[in-house]
Structures are given as structure tokens and as C-alpha cells.
Amino acid sequence: IKNDAIKIRTVILSLLGTYFNGIILDYFIFGQTIKKRVCIVSQHHMEPIRDFIIHEIGGATLYEAIGAYNYEKHTEIIAIVTKHEYRKLMDFVMKEDPKAFVTVYNVNEIHYQPKPKF
């Protein structure tokens, strides 16, 4: 029984070590460069969300999207944000429109020419 307890303890400590190692690597190696691509579709709140992104975060792109189920037209707004900006954006979106459809992707590399803020 004592051997089994030691084996279980070793397995648990190994899993915890691997988990924390991944968190540390993510934060120190990738954490500074990884950004998030946030895609938002909101039925009636796109203008306040767009204004928030433009004035509080930076740029965004608007796309016309058509729903496959009923062919209903929607506007989709896409923004590339840092982890800190992501939290601000999601707090705003959930307050403005809790029913908004939001997808999020990790972005490892971006090539673009920044435009000056107005």
C-alpha cells in the first residue's frame, strides 16, 4: 500500500510539474508575442462595439457575413488584440450585448503596416 501511495504521489507531482512548466513557458516565451483574433457578431450593438474598439484598443475590420441557416445578413467585426486588450474588449462586449456571437483565435504572427490613430 505504501508503494502505491508513492506511485500515485509521483504521478500527481509529475502532472502538476508538467502543467506549471507549460504555463511558465507560455508566459515567458510566447506570452509577449501571442495576440488574439476576436470575431464578433452582434444583432443590434455593432456600432458601440466598433466605437469601443476604435477608441480604446486600435483598429478593426468589418465584414458582411450571411448566416447559412436563414441567409440573414450580419456585420462581423474582427480585431487583433493583446491579452490585456482582450479582457477589456470582452468585458465591454458582455456588458453591451451578452448574446453576441464571439469567436477567439490565438495569433502567433502578424505582418502589417500600422496606421496612425486619429
N, C-alpha and C positions, 0 to 999 in steps of 0.2 A: 504494500500500500504506500509506503514511504517513497519508493522508486517511481510509482505512478504520479504521486503528487509533485515530485521534482520534474518529471517529464512535462506535466501539464503547465507547471510554472515556467519552464523553459520555453514552451510553445507560446504562452501568453506574452512573455517578455520579448521574444523574437518578433511576434506580430506587432507589438507596441513600438519596438525599435524601428522596424521597417516603416510603419506608419509615420512616426515622427521624423524619420530620415527623409521621407517623401515631402513632408510639409516644409522642412528646412531647405531642401533643395529647391522646391518650388518658389519659396520666398526669396532666397538669396541669389539663385542663378536665373530663374525665369521671371520672378515676381516683378522686376523692374521694367521688363520689356513686354510682357503679355498684356494685351488690351482686350476689350470685349466689343463684339459687334452686336448691337442691340437693335432688333427689328420690332417696331410697334405698330399695331393696327388698333385704332380706337374709333368707335362709331361716331361719337359726337364731340370729341375732345382733342382733335388733332391740332388745332391752332394754338391752344395753350401749351400743349406738349412741345410743339415746334418752337414756340417763343422761348420756352424754358431752355431747350437745348441750345438755341442760337445765342441767347443772352447769358446763360450760366455755364455752359460747357464748351461750345465751339460750333462746329459745323455738322450738317446732316444732309442727307439726300432723300428726296421724296420720290416714290414710285407709285404708279397706278397699278393696283392689283385687282384681279377679278376672282371672286370665290368660285370654286369648282362645283360646289353643291347647288347654288342657285344663280350663278352668274352675276351676283351683286358686285358693284364696283366699290372699292375701298382705296384709301390712300395709305401707303406704308411708309413710315419714316425710319431711316437707318442712320445710326450714329456709331462711331468708333470712340470708345471711352476708356479711361483708366479705371482701376478698381475703385478708387475714391469717387470718381465721377459716376460710376455705375451705381453705387449706393445712393448718391444724391438723386440721380435720374429715376431709379426705381421707387424711391420714397415719394417723389413727385407724381409719377405715373399712377401709383397705387392710391394716392390721395385724390388725384384728379379723376381717374377712371379705373376703379377696381376690376372692371370687366374687360379691360384692354387685353388684347392678344399680344403676348410678348415672347419672342424667341431670343436666345443669347448664345453666342458662339465665342470661343477663345480665338484670338488673332495673334499669331506669332510674328508676323512680318507685315509691314506696311510700306508702300512706295508712293509718295505723293509730294506735291509742292504746296506747302501751307499758304493759305490766303490770309491777308491781314484782316483782323477783326474790325468791324465798323462801329 
